[in-house]
Amino acid sequence: MSEWGRVTEDGTVFVRTSDGEREVGSWKAGSPEDGLAHFTRRYEQLATEVSLLEQRLASGAGDPGQVASSATRLKETVPTAAAVGDLDALLARVDALLARTADAVEAHRAVKAEQRAAAVAQKTALAEEAERLAGSSEWKTAGERLRTFGEEWKKVHGVDKKTDQELWDRVAAARKRFNERRTKHFGALEEQREVSKQRKERLIAQAEALSGSTDWRPTADRYKQLMAEWKTAGRAPREVEDELWGRFKAAQDAFFAARQAQFAEQDAEFAGNQEVKERLLAEAEALDPAAGGAKKRLRELQEQWDAAGKVPRGVMRSLEDRFGKVEERFRSASGPAPVAVAESPFVVRLREKVAELEVKLDKARTAGRPTEELEASLETQRQWLAQAGGSSAAPAARSGAPAAPKRSTTAWVRADS
């Protein structure tokens, strides 16, 4: 016999409750104490189940709806349970548990609804993003992003099946539209690249035809035009683009290397002329305009200067400028205006050069070639001609260029001497 039950002599087992004793079973396998221990363990099992439900509800980790369901089952089971123990207290614990689960179930439903709404919002946002990307022309970036949607979609849970399928259908449709647009774009791009390839092959043919030219200036200008056309021709297919550029560049390099070699050879040839002119220039700069015979000596130096020939391009301008300053110094010191004399060979040569450049300029304009360098050279030659005393007979300027500072005074030196 115990506080909560007893076993009769015939083995009947009773439990005590607030309603009195209730038969819960029979024990024939051993002593009455063993029987009470057996039915007490059944009670303890029920009590353990209630304790676990209380812990789950208190932790908030489980679904309170499941706790409520289990507690309802226990409420029905405890009053008729074949167990010996404080069943009234255990039933009171079950009732208290059910009371607490009512609020927990409502709170849980609200949380689940909020989580479900958040999940729907996440997947809706993905669907909307996919639809935006469907119209994007950032093919690589958008394509890579759309490929990640599948894995990202699987990580979002809690959306009902119908809504989930509807949203995913939007994503799938957007991906399909993007892929169709991309396929069409690159198809058109391939066609355009084939056109660009043909344009570049024509440019290469022209560049290769010019690579052996020795008409240095017009050919160099034409290569500049070809380069400008190359830049606007568009990209050829990737597998041939580098090869085409290599051929085009090789043709240019061959021409410019030959031109550079020719100029280097000319500069070497003209180096001796430079030494002669530097000696003449040194003597001219040392002349005193007021000294007797100085003007005569300057005239002789001028004639020797003209006869010396061309000098390397890098020093030509500086030498001419220095000699011009000597001539200007003598002109400033001469006083009265010079008397008219026959044109010197230097003036004649300048006049011929002006006429030659004018013909070249007309041809360049007619052919649509660049004229900046020709116009600059013509302007310089006209200035020199005017300064040398040949302006009254010089042809009218075709470029409309204004006169520039004087350079040569050969004519007046000879007249005054």
Backbone hydrogen bonds, N-H to C=O, Kabsch-Sander energy under -0.5 kcal/mol:
donor,donor_aa,acceptor,acceptor_aa,energy
2,S,5,G,-3.5
6,R,14,F,-1.7
8,T,12,T,-2.7
11,G,8,T,-1.7
13,V,25,G,-3.4
14,F,6,R,-2.8
15,V,22,R,-2.5
16,R,4,W,-2.6
17,T,20,G,-1.8
20,G,17,T,-1.7
22,R,15,V,-2.3
24,V,13,V,-2.9
25,G,13,V,-1.3
27,W,11,G,-3.6
35,G,31,S,-1.8
36,L,32,P,-2.6
37,A,33,E,-2.4
38,H,34,D,-2.1
39,F,35,G,-2.2
40,T,36,L,-2.1
41,R,37,A,-2.0
42,R,38,H,-1.2
43,Y,39,F,-1.5
44,E,40,T,-2.5
45,Q,41,R,-2.1
46,L,42,R,-1.8
47,A,43,Y,-2.8
48,T,44,E,-2.6
49,E,45,Q,-2.0
50,V,46,L,-2.1
51,S,47,A,-2.4
52,L,48,T,-2.4
53,L,49,E,-1.9
54,E,50,V,-2.4
55,Q,51,S,-2.3
56,R,52,L,-2.4
57,L,53,L,-2.2
58,A,54,E,-2.3
59,S,55,Q,-2.3
60,G,56,R,-1.3
61,A,56,R,-0.5
62,G,56,R,-0.9
66,Q,63,D,-0.9
67,V,63,D,-1.8
68,A,64,P,-2.6
69,S,65,G,-2.0
70,S,66,Q,-2.5
71,A,67,V,-2.7
72,T,68,A,-2.3
73,R,69,S,-1.9
74,L,70,S,-2.1
75,K,71,A,-2.2
76,E,72,T,-1.4
77,T,73,R,-1.7
78,V,74,L,-3.4
80,T,77,T,-1.1
81,A,78,V,-1.6
83,A,81,A,-1.8
84,V,39,F,-2.0
85,G,83,A,-0.5
87,L,85,G,-2.3
90,L,86,D,-2.1
91,L,87,L,-2.7
92,A,88,D,-2.1
93,R,89,A,-2.0
94,V,90,L,-1.9
95,D,91,L,-2.5
96,A,92,A,-2.5
97,L,93,R,-2.3
98,L,94,V,-2.4
99,A,95,D,-2.0
100,R,96,A,-2.0
101,T,97,L,-2.1
102,A,98,L,-1.2
103,D,99,A,-0.8
104,A,100,R,-1.7
105,V,101,T,-3.2
106,E,102,A,-1.6
107,A,103,D,-2.5
108,H,104,A,-2.8
109,R,105,V,-2.5
110,A,106,E,-2.2
111,V,107,A,-2.4
112,K,108,H,-3.1
113,A,109,R,-2.6
114,E,110,A,-2.3
115,Q,111,V,-2.9
116,R,112,K,-2.7
117,A,113,A,-2.6
118,A,114,E,-2.4
119,A,115,Q,-2.5
120,V,116,R,-2.5
121,A,117,A,-2.4
122,Q,118,A,-2.4
123,K,119,A,-2.4
124,T,120,V,-2.5
125,A,121,A,-2.5
126,L,122,Q,-2.0
127,A,123,K,-2.3
128,E,124,T,-2.7
129,E,125,A,-2.6
130,A,126,L,-2.6
131,E,127,A,-2.0
132,R,128,E,-1.9
133,L,129,E,-2.7
134,A,130,A,-1.4
135,G,132,R,-1.4
136,S,133,L,-1.6
139,W,137,S,-1.9
142,A,138,E,-3.0
143,G,138,E,-0.5
143,G,139,W,-1.8
144,E,140,K,-2.4
145,R,141,T,-2.1
146,L,142,A,-2.5
147,R,143,G,-1.5
148,T,144,E,-0.7
148,T,145,R,-1.1
149,F,146,L,-1.0
152,E,148,T,-2.0
153,W,149,F,-2.7
154,K,150,G,-1.6
155,K,151,E,-0.9
156,V,153,W,-1.3
157,H,155,K,-0.6
164,D,160,D,-2.8
165,Q,161,K,-2.4
166,E,162,K,-2.1
167,L,163,T,-2.4
168,W,164,D,-2.4
169,D,165,Q,-2.2
170,R,166,E,-1.2
171,V,167,L,-1.7
172,A,168,W,-2.9
173,A,169,D,-2.3
174,A,170,R,-2.2
175,R,171,V,-2.5
176,K,172,A,-2.1
177,R,173,A,-2.3
178,F,174,A,-2.4
179,N,175,R,-2.5
180,E,176,K,-2.3
181,R,177,R,-2.4
182,R,178,F,-2.8
183,T,179,N,-2.4
184,K,180,E,-2.1
185,H,181,R,-2.7
186,F,182,R,-2.7
187,G,183,T,-1.7
188,A,184,K,-2.3
189,L,185,H,-2.5
190,E,186,F,-2.2
191,E,187,G,-1.7
192,Q,188,A,-2.5
193,R,189,L,-2.8
194,E,190,E,-1.8
195,V,191,E,-1.8
196,S,192,Q,-2.7
197,K,193,R,-2.3
198,Q,194,E,-2.0
199,R,195,V,-2.3
200,K,196,S,-2.6
201,E,197,K,-2.3
202,R,198,Q,-1.8
203,L,199,R,-2.0
204,I,200,K,-2.5
205,A,201,E,-2.2
206,Q,202,R,-1.9
207,A,203,L,-2.7
208,E,204,I,-3.1
209,A,205,A,-1.8
210,L,206,Q,-1.5
211,S,207,A,-0.8
213,S,210,L,-2.2
216,W,214,T,-1.7
219,T,215,D,-2.1
220,A,216,W,-2.5
221,D,217,R,-2.5
222,R,218,P,-2.2
223,Y,219,T,-2.4
224,K,220,A,-1.7
225,Q,221,D,-1.8
226,L,222,R,-2.7
227,M,223,Y,-2.3
228,A,224,K,-2.1
229,E,225,Q,-2.3
230,W,226,L,-2.4
231,K,227,M,-2.0
232,T,228,A,-1.0
233,A,229,E,-0.5
233,A,230,W,-1.1
240,V,237,P,-2.0
241,E,237,P,-1.6
242,D,238,R,-0.6
244,L,240,V,-2.7
245,W,241,E,-2.3
246,G,242,D,-2.3
247,R,243,E,-2.0
248,F,244,L,-2.5
249,K,245,W,-3.0
250,A,246,G,-2.2
251,A,247,R,-1.9
252,Q,248,F,-1.9
253,D,249,K,-3.3
254,A,250,A,-2.2
255,F,251,A,-1.8
256,F,252,Q,-2.9
257,A,253,D,-2.5
258,A,254,A,-1.9
259,R,255,F,-2.7
260,Q,256,F,-2.6
261,A,257,A,-2.3
262,Q,258,A,-2.5
263,F,259,R,-2.9
264,A,260,Q,-2.7
265,E,261,A,-2.4
266,Q,262,Q,-2.7
267,D,263,F,-3.1
268,A,264,A,-2.2
269,E,265,E,-2.3
270,F,266,Q,-3.0
271,A,267,D,-0.8
272,G,268,A,-0.5
272,G,269,E,-0.6
274,Q,270,F,-2.1
275,E,271,A,-1.9
276,V,272,G,-1.9
277,K,273,N,-2.7
278,E,274,Q,-2.5
279,R,275,E,-1.8
280,L,276,V,-2.4
281,L,277,K,-3.0
282,A,278,E,-2.3
283,E,279,R,-2.0
284,A,280,L,-2.7
285,E,281,L,-2.8
286,A,282,A,-1.0
287,L,283,E,-0.6
287,L,284,A,-1.1
291,A,288,D,-2.1
294,A,291,A,-1.7
297,R,293,G,-2.2
298,L,294,A,-2.4
299,R,295,K,-2.3
300,E,296,K,-2.1
301,L,297,R,-2.5
302,Q,298,L,-2.6
303,E,299,R,-2.2
304,Q,300,E,-2.3
305,W,301,L,-2.5
306,D,302,Q,-2.5
307,A,303,E,-1.9
308,A,304,Q,-1.2
308,A,305,W,-0.5
309,G,305,W,-0.5
309,G,306,D,-0.7
315,V,312,P,-1.6
316,M,312,P,-1.2
317,R,313,R,-0.6
319,L,315,V,-2.4
320,E,316,M,-2.4
321,D,317,R,-2.4
322,R,318,S,-2.1
323,F,319,L,-2.4
324,G,320,E,-2.5
325,K,321,D,-1.8
326,V,322,R,-1.5
327,E,323,F,-2.2
328,E,324,G,-2.5
329,R,325,K,-2.2
330,F,326,V,-2.0
331,R,327,E,-2.5
332,S,328,E,-2.7
333,A,329,R,-1.3
334,S,330,F,-0.6
334,S,331,R,-1.1
335,G,331,R,-0.5
348,V,344,S,-2.3
349,R,345,P,-2.5
350,L,346,F,-2.1
351,R,347,V,-2.6
352,E,348,V,-2.4
353,K,349,R,-2.1
354,V,350,L,-2.4
355,A,351,R,-2.2
356,E,352,E,-2.3
357,L,353,K,-2.4
358,E,354,V,-2.2
359,V,355,A,-1.7
360,K,356,E,-2.0
361,L,357,L,-2.6
362,D,358,E,-2.2
363,K,359,V,-2.1
364,A,360,K,-2.4
365,R,361,L,-2.4
366,T,362,D,-2.2
367,A,363,K,-2.2
368,G,364,A,-0.7
368,G,365,R,-0.7
369,R,364,A,-2.4
375,E,371,T,-2.9
376,A,372,E,-2.3
377,S,373,E,-2.5
378,L,374,L,-2.8
379,E,375,E,-2.4
380,T,376,A,-2.1
381,Q,377,S,-2.5
382,R,378,L,-2.4
383,Q,379,E,-2.2
384,W,380,T,-2.5
385,L,381,Q,-2.4
386,A,382,R,-2.6
387,Q,383,Q,-2.4
388,A,384,W,-1.8
389,G,386,A,-1.2
390,G,385,L,-2.6
391,S,386,A,-0.5
393,A,390,G,-0.7
394,A,390,G,-0.6
394,A,391,S,-0.7
411,A,388,A,-0.7
413,V,409,T,-2.0
414,R,410,T,-2.1
415,A,411,A,-2.1
416,D,412,W,-2.7
417,S,413,V,-1.5
